[in-house]
Amino acid sequence: MTLSPSATINGSSSLATRQIHAGRGGSADSPTQATLPVPIYQSSAFEFPDHASAAAMFAQTQPGFTYSRTGNPTVAVLEARSADLEGGIAGLALGSGQSAVAAALLALVSTGPGKHLVVSEKIYGGTVDLLGDTLADLGVTVTYVDPTDASQWAAAVTDQTRGFFLESIGNPLSTLADLDAIAEVAHEAGVPVVVDNTLATPVLYRPIEHGADIVVHSATKYFGGHGTALAGVIVDAGRFDWEARPERWPQFTSPRERWGHQSLVDKCRGGSPFLHLCRAKFVHDLGLTLSPFNASQIIQGMETLDLRVRRHSDSAARIARFLDGHPAVRRVHHPVVESSVDHRIAERDYPSGTGAVFAFELNCDPERVPEFVDSLRLFKLVANIGDVRSLVAHPAAMTHCRLTEEQRLAAGITWETLRLSIGLEAAEDLIADLQSSLDELQRTSPASARTSDVESAQEARA
Ligand SMILES: *Cc1c(COP(=O)(O)O)cnc(C)c1O
């Protein structure tokens, strides 16, 4: 089945239209001609029309669905739609965001001697675990650098470097990256840039337009948007030239028996050798598969992506400003706060806002943090983000609890740091919830501590 998005999109360049129609063919796509929402093809495997087709599909000389571990018609709509919204040439969906990050990085470092990555120091904890443990066991080394300072990325490159990795908006501190400058450094060094665009989504930021070669998502978060299903996506911009330095990339440029004694670049001319490797090797061999049911949950969520993300992001900016003015708050990590280092990048690259996941530090006795968290009513204590419901997490006791205090502080996370994921409830109600808990904290703090804390809060903001 070939998907022809352009037919149903009728030339629209608007994300609001494309998020609903991209990745679907016309009615010819659907055997019953009546399935307007994307049907769930709840099938493990597909019948071949005849022996010759089966043989050709297994030899990978003819495209088609054989077995749902490596491809399924429902999942294929999510793949095409993600590629469309990100402006890439093709997409691959996987069982989780974690598997998307893992497969994308394995594709760069699993073959050949070069096993070094340059990585932003402000990234999701699960990716830190992957890099520091599983990939480290496989001989991968990492240099962590500041995502706002391209000169650090240039200084970290060695002849073993095979990729750059960063998050457009970092989780949990809402750190932004100077991707245009970093991509220039990467391309000068002859390596691709992989960007995790989970927190921004293509509604707020399209990394490929800023030089990214590969984009990954935890579709679990804003794509799905309702906290019901895990999924991940990889999109290839289709621009990185593996043949410019063929000796660096034997996985793409050397003939392999597995690919019919061809190299992947020869086999996939006009397509994506990168995603072919991820699908036909990593998803196939390691079973990183997305179920069609979960794909359908994510597809349904994506139909309202633009509406939801704008509302999430506007509410988050309002709430960040409110927190920034409260005496029981020491610091707000959100790019709207003018003293934030990310303010300049936000003004330049994020005209529609910087998303709804950010952190702030309470200005209180450390022992009172748990009581504050438990006193919130609308904010649910949950280790997730990107839900319609507002969520709070305490990184030092939850997602970052295995870091040493030194590592945690180096990542910018104190014991008093709380992460919020702003949902779609009325912003006034969310502010009222935070305000009553903050006022209570302020009212019951010892007067002496309070004065000095207010002073230090003012200092911190100055
Ligand atoms: C959640 C998350 C992931 C991991 O995705 P899962 O779907 O939970 O496996 C990766 N990157 C970022 C930025 C995330 O927030």
The ligand as an SDF file (V2000), in Angstrom:
LIG
                    3D

 15 15  0  0  0  0  0  0  0  0999 V2000
    9.3300   10.5520   27.8660 C   0  0  0  0  0  0  0  0  0  0  0  0
   10.4830   10.9640   27.0430 C   0  0  0  0  0  0  0  0  0  0  0  0
   11.2590   10.0240   26.3410 C   0  0  0  0  0  0  0  0  0  0  0  0
   11.0080    8.5400   26.4490 C   0  0  0  0  0  0  0  0  0  0  0  0
    9.7850    8.2110   25.8590 O   0  0  0  0  0  0  0  0  0  0  0  0
    8.8530    6.9870   26.3390 P   0  0  0  0  0  0  0  0  0  0  0  0
    7.7100    7.0950   25.3950 O   0  0  0  0  0  0  0  0  0  0  0  0
    8.5070    7.2170   27.7670 O   0  0  0  0  0  0  0  0  0  0  0  0
    9.6450    5.7410   26.1610 O   0  0  0  0  0  0  0  0  0  0  0  0
   12.2980   10.4850   25.5510 C   0  0  0  0  0  0  0  0  0  0  0  0
   12.5660   11.8040   25.4570 N   0  0  0  0  0  0  0  0  0  0  0  0
   11.8460   12.7400   26.1330 C   0  0  0  0  0  0  0  0  0  0  0  0
   12.2020   14.1860   25.9920 C   0  0  0  0  0  0  0  0  0  0  0  0
   10.7830   12.3510   26.9400 C   0  0  0  0  0  0  0  0  0  0  0  0
   10.0880   13.2780   27.6160 O   0  0  0  0  0  0  0  0  0  0  0  0
  1  2  1  0
  2  3  1  0
  2 14  2  0
  3  4  1  0
  3 10  2  0
  4  5  1  0
  5  6  1  0
  6  7  2  0
  6  8  1  0
  6  9  1  0
 10 11  1  0
 11 12  2  0
 12 13  1  0
 12 14  1  0
 14 15  1  0
M  END
$$$$
